Each structure stands twice: as structure tokens, then as C-alpha cells.
Amino acid sequence: MGHLPAERLRCVVMLGPPNGGSELAHVLPALPLLGSFYRWATGPAGTELGTGPAGLIPQLPPVPFELGVIAGTRSLNPDFNAILRGPNDGKVRVDRTRVAGMRDLLVVPHWHPTLMRSPAVIEQTIAFLETGTFRP
């Protein structure tokens, strides 16, 4: 799949993005048993999404297009909640979904893997793509 130049992007919606990194990508690779599985399951990208300065995340520039972010607050894993410490979708904290230049943030009570299948999220995505904002 090719890359679309940023100047051709007009309006984008991200679902649960780790724009500010995820503590899971920083902590899990360092665990003795789980670390090997994490690195195998996520590949090189998994460790680049950490919150430390060595990752890819601190290098991201502000977005130059209309961006809406939808973040979830439902998590089913108490161990991941302990690592994430704060409202999260089981993978990413809500405050880490933000990125400089974004236009709108919508927080919904969903788990990370179910964001894309939620009728409410789909409806809000369409609303943002049509109007540049989420519905209240």
C-alpha cells in the first residue's frame, strides 16, 4: 500500500490511536515471559509505540489536515489498567490519543478492539467526515 501525501488528505478520523504512545508498548516488551510474545505479535512497530523518547511517537509532527480522534474508556484487562493508569480502552489512555493539530476528540465507552464495529462510532465518523466535527 502506498503513502498518500499529506496535502491530499482533507479529513481523517482515527480510532483509539496511540498518538502519544502507549505505556503497554513500553512495559510489556520488558517482561520476561510476555515480552517475547508481545514482540512476536506486534513486530517492530509494537516497540516503536512506547512512551519513551527512543520511540517513533515523539518524532511525529502536528497533523496538517482536519483530524477527529475517537477514544474509548472501556477496558477488560485489570493488569493493563494498572499499567495504563487512567481512562483507557485497554490499549491506549484517552489522553495519549491526542495529537497536535487535531480538531476534535470524542470519548466513548468502548473497548479498543470494538471501536470500529460500534454503530455509534461509525455514525460519528461519518458525521466528522461530512462536517469536520463530531455530533454532541
Backbone hydrogen bonds in HBPLUS format (Angstrom, degrees):
<---DONOR---> <-ACCEPTOR-->    atom                        ^
c    i                          cat <-CA-CA->   ^        H-A-AA   ^      H-
h    n   atom  resd res      DA  || num        DHA   H-A  angle D-A-AA Bond
n    s   type  num  typ     dist DA aas  dist angle  dist       angle   num
A0008-ARG N   A0005-PRO O   2.86 MM   3  5.57 159.2  1.90 122.9 129.7     1
A0009-LEU N   A0006-ALA O   3.03 MM   3  5.26 152.8  2.11 106.8 115.3     2
A0066-GLU N   A0010-ARG O   3.18 MM  56  6.09 149.2  2.28 143.2 140.1     3
A0012-VAL N   A0066-GLU O   2.83 MM  54  6.20 155.9  1.89 159.0 167.0     4
A0068-GLY N   A0012-VAL O   2.92 MM  56  6.35 156.8  1.98 153.6 161.3     5
A0014-MET N   A0068-GLY O   2.89 MM  54  6.40 155.1  1.95 158.0 165.6     6
A0070-ILE N   A0014-MET O   2.89 MM  56  6.26 162.1  1.92 166.3 172.3     7
A0016-GLY N   A0070-ILE O   2.73 MM  54  5.93 166.4  1.75 166.0 170.6     8
A0021-GLY N   A0018-PRO O   2.81 MM   3  4.64 163.1  1.84 109.7 112.3     9
A0020-GLY N   A0096-ARG O   2.61 MM  76  4.30 143.7  1.74 155.0 147.4    10
A0022-SER N   A0049-LEU O   2.83 MM  27  6.17 143.9  1.96 156.0 167.8    11
A0025-ALA N   A0022-SER O   3.04 MM   3  5.50 128.8  2.31 109.2 120.5    12
A0026-HIS N   A0023-GLU O   3.05 MM   3  5.04 141.2  2.21  97.6 109.3    13
A0027-VAL N   A0023-GLU O   2.86 MM   4  6.08 156.1  1.92 156.7 163.0    14
A0028-LEU N   A0024-LEU O   2.90 MM   4  5.48 151.1  1.99 140.7 149.4    15
A0030-ALA N   A0027-VAL O   3.06 MM   3  5.64 143.7  2.20 116.6 126.8    16
A0031-LEU N   A0028-LEU O   3.12 MM   3  5.42 160.2  2.16 113.1 119.0    17
A0035-GLY N   A0031-LEU O   2.85 MM   4  4.74 138.7  2.02 124.5 133.8    18
A0038-TYR N   A0034-LEU O   2.82 MM   4  6.03 164.3  1.85 159.1 164.2    19
A0039-ARG N   A0035-GLY O   2.98 MM   4  6.16 168.5  1.99 152.2 154.5    20
A0040-TRP N   A0036-SER O   3.00 MM   4  6.17 155.0  2.06 145.5 152.7    21
A0041-ALA N   A0037-PHE O   2.79 MM   4  5.95 166.9  1.80 159.1 162.4    22
A0042-THR N   A0038-TYR O   2.91 MM   4  5.97 157.3  1.96 155.1 160.3    23
A0043-GLY N   A0039-ARG O   2.92 MM   4  5.31 138.0  2.10 131.4 140.6    24
A0046-GLY N   A0043-GLY O   3.12 MM   3  5.70 138.5  2.30 114.9 124.4    25
A0048-GLU N   A0045-ALA O   3.11 MM   3  5.06 128.2  2.40  95.5 109.8    26
A0056-LEU N   A0048-GLU O   3.03 MM   8  5.18 149.4  2.12 127.7 137.0    27
A0055-GLY N   A0052-GLY O   3.39 MM   3  5.94 166.6  2.41 114.5 118.3    28
A0059-GLN N   A0056-LEU O   2.98 MM   3  5.57 150.5  2.07 119.6 128.8    29
A0060-LEU N   A0057-ILE O   3.07 MM   3  5.55 169.1  2.09 120.6 124.0    30
A0063-VAL N   A0100-ALA O   2.98 MM  37  6.47 154.0  2.05 162.1 156.4    31
A0103-ARG N   A0067-LEU O   2.75 MM  36  5.39 156.4  1.80 145.3 153.7    32
A0104-ASP N   A0067-LEU O   3.35 MM  37  6.83 154.9  2.42 147.2 151.4    33
A0069-VAL N   A0104-ASP O   2.97 MM  35  6.37 159.2  2.01 148.9 154.4    34
A0106-LEU N   A0069-VAL O   2.86 MM  37  6.29 158.6  1.91 160.7 167.5    35
A0071-ALA N   A0106-LEU O   2.84 MM  35  6.24 159.3  1.88 160.2 167.3    36
A0108-VAL N   A0071-ALA O   2.83 MM  37  6.22 160.8  1.87 161.4 168.1    37
A0073-THR N   A0108-VAL O   2.93 MM  35  6.24 125.1  2.24 148.5 159.7    38
A0074-ARG N   A0110-HIS O   3.08 MM  36  4.78 160.2  2.12 121.3 115.3    39
A0081-ASN N   A0077-ASN O   2.98 MM   4  6.28 154.1  2.05 151.8 160.1    40
A0082-ALA N   A0078-PRO O   3.05 MM   4  6.24 148.4  2.16 138.8 145.9    41
A0083-ILE N   A0079-ASP O   3.21 MM   4  6.57 144.0  2.35 139.9 149.1    42
A0083-ILE N   A0080-PHE O   3.12 MM   3  5.04 121.4  2.48  93.1 107.7    43
A0084-LEU N   A0080-PHE O   2.81 MM   4  6.01 164.6  1.83 157.0 161.4    44
A0085-ARG N   A0081-ASN O   2.85 MM   4  5.77 161.0  1.89 149.9 154.2    45
A0094-VAL N   A0087-PRO O   2.84 MM   7  5.82 166.1  1.86 147.3 149.4    46
A0089-ASP N   A0092-VAL O   3.20 MM   3  5.82 153.4  2.28 142.8 147.1    47
A0112-HIS N   A0089-ASP O   2.85 MM  23  4.88 169.7  1.86 142.3 139.0    48
A0096-ARG N   A0093-ARG O   2.98 MM   3  5.26 141.8  2.13 106.1 117.7    49
A0097-THR N   A0094-VAL O   3.05 MM   3  5.47 166.2  2.07 117.3 120.5    50
A0102-MET N   A0099-VAL O   3.16 MM   3  5.87 159.3  2.21 143.1 142.8    51
A0110-HIS N   A0108-VAL O   2.93 MM   2  5.68 136.2  2.13 104.3  92.1    52
A0114-THR N   A0111-TRP O   2.88 MM   3  5.48 148.7  1.98 122.5 132.5    53
A0115-LEU N   A0112-HIS O   3.35 MM   3  5.59 164.6  2.37 110.8 115.2    54
A0117-ARG N   A0114-THR O   3.13 MM   3  5.39 146.1  2.25 106.7 116.5    55
A0118-SER N   A0115-LEU O   3.38 MM   3  5.55 160.6  2.42 107.3 112.8    56
A0122-ILE N   A0118-SER O   2.92 MM   4  6.20 162.8  1.95 158.3 163.3    57
A0123-GLU N   A0119-PRO O   2.92 MM   4  6.09 161.1  1.95 147.5 152.6    58
A0124-GLN N   A0120-ALA O   2.93 MM   4  6.13 158.6  1.98 145.6 151.5    59
A0125-THR N   A0121-VAL O   2.82 MM   4  5.99 149.9  1.91 147.4 156.1    60
A0126-ILE N   A0122-ILE O   3.05 MM   4  6.31 162.8  2.08 151.5 154.9    61
A0127-ALA N   A0123-GLU O   2.98 MM   4  6.24 158.2  2.03 145.6 152.2    62
A0128-PHE N   A0124-GLN O   2.92 MM   4  6.15 158.9  1.96 147.7 152.4    63
A0129-LEU N   A0125-THR O   2.97 MM   4  6.21 163.5  1.99 152.1 156.8    64
A0130-GLU N   A0126-ILE O   2.95 MM   4  6.14 143.2  2.09 147.2 157.1    65
A0131-THR N   A0127-ALA O   2.86 MM   4  5.93 153.2  1.93 150.8 158.1    66
A0132-GLY N   A0128-PHE O   2.65 MM   4  4.58 150.1  1.74 129.7 137.2    67
